[in-house]
Amino acid sequence: MDGVPESHNGWTFLTNHARVLAAIADNHSARIRDLAAHCRLTERAVQKIIVDLEQDGYLSHRREGRGNTYRVEPGKVLRHPAEAGLSVAALLSLLAQDDAGRVRHPETETADPRS
């Protein structure tokens, strides 16, 4: 999982559960250690989040050799009443669109965004 972001203090817009789910969606066979590093969480926190997501049906896993392969349930609806009707697939799609928009092209960037 390349491009690990710098550590961050303070509040954020996404929950750790959303971060872990998105990281798994990007790499279905990622190791807990890699997910933890990518999400800037402890391995234990990632393990607990995976258990939470599996218990509520957002995620399942299959053992393959010494690792796991995860399956995200894209049709599952988000839990909070404010997101009623919004599916996991829709959330992941928004995050993927955002990620694609963050690709930088240094040759076209300027120091002053107004120029």
VOGU-3710 file (C-alpha; in Angstrom, 3 decimals, decimal comma):
1> mdgvpeshng> 0,000/0,000/0,000  2,041/2,874/-1,308  1,514/6,521/-0,581  1,002/6,237/3,161  -0,112/9,675/4,344  1,650/11,631/7,077  0,288/11,200/10,589  -2,477/13,561/11,664  -3,711/14,973/14,956  -7,195/16,310/15,556
11> wtfltnharv> -10,547/15,442/14,065  -11,140/14,114/10,567  -14,112/13,712/8,241  -13,927/9,926/7,918  -14,205/7,369/10,682  -11,562/4,715/11,180  -14,152/2,150/10,073  -14,590/3,969/6,746  -10,819/4,207/6,286  -10,286/0,493/6,916
21> laaiadnhsa> -13,197/-0,473/4,656  -11,850/1,739/1,852  -8,341/0,322/2,279  -9,699/-3,220/2,063  -11,734/-2,280/-1,013  -8,477/-1,106/-2,623  -6,640/-4,322/-1,744  -8,776/-7,348/-0,843  -5,788/-9,385/0,305  -4,028/-6,710/2,366
31> rirdlaahcr> -2,450/-7,844/5,604  -3,604/-6,333/8,903  -0,134/-4,838/9,294  -0,406/-3,071/5,930  -3,932/-1,840/6,637  -2,803/-0,485/10,006  0,141/1,361/8,456  -1,999/2,785/5,651  -4,766/3,934/8,014  -2,335/5,091/10,727
41> lteravqkii> -3,928/2,800/13,287  -2,640/0,020/15,491  -2,946/-3,540/14,249  -5,237/-4,302/17,192  -7,538/-1,404/16,248  -7,733/-2,671/12,657  -8,517/-6,198/13,885  -11,370/-4,847/16,032  -12,731/-2,753/13,161  -12,675/-5,784/10,855
51> vdleqdgyls> -14,584/-7,793/13,483  -17,147/-4,955/13,750  -17,560/-4,776/9,967  -17,924/-8,559/9,691  -20,434/-8,801/12,547  -22,659/-6,203/10,877  -22,354/-7,785/7,414  -20,276/-5,118/5,668  -17,327/-7,427/5,184  -16,476/-11,129/5,070
61> hrregrgnty> -13,221/-12,984/4,715  -11,909/-16,251/3,397  -8,681/-17,817/4,571  -6,169/-18,323/1,753  -2,894/-19,903/2,784  -1,424/-17,797/5,551  -3,551/-14,741/4,782  -7,110/-13,608/4,300  -9,002/-12,388/1,279  -11,758/-9,942/2,145
71> rvepgkvlrh> -15,043/-9,314/0,401  -16,780/-5,978/0,816  -20,591/-6,133/0,621  -21,286/-3,236/-1,785  -25,083/-3,326/-1,450  -25,106/-2,996/2,327  -26,674/0,289/3,465  -24,773/2,621/5,803  -25,854/2,619/9,440  -26,439/6,257/10,357
81> paeaglsvaa> -29,961/7,620/9,759  -28,508/10,666/7,973  -27,102/8,315/5,303  -30,306/6,314/4,949  -30,289/4,595/1,579  -26,602/5,290/0,861  -24,799/2,042/0,085  -21,235/0,977/0,770  -20,667/1,031/-3,005  -21,784/4,671/-3,165
91> llsllaqdda> -19,455/5,619/-0,306  -16,521/3,792/-1,870  -17,309/5,380/-5,224  -17,152/8,846/-3,672  -13,853/8,026/-2,016  -12,442/6,592/-5,255  -13,501/9,703/-7,192  -11,825/11,856/-4,562  -8,685/9,729/-4,727  -8,566/10,016/-8,522
101> grvrhpetet> -8,962/13,786/-8,230  -5,926/13,993/-5,968  -3,535/12,786/-8,657  -1,137/15,650/-9,167  0,543/16,680/-12,367  3,549/18,806/-11,314  4,144/20,087/-14,838  0,760/21,841/-14,819  0,743/23,123/-11,229  1,706/26,671/-10,359
111> adprs> 2,798/28,117/-7,050  -0,070/30,601/-7,019  -3,495/28,946/-7,615  -4,887/32,309/-8,856  -2,517/32,428/-11,841
//
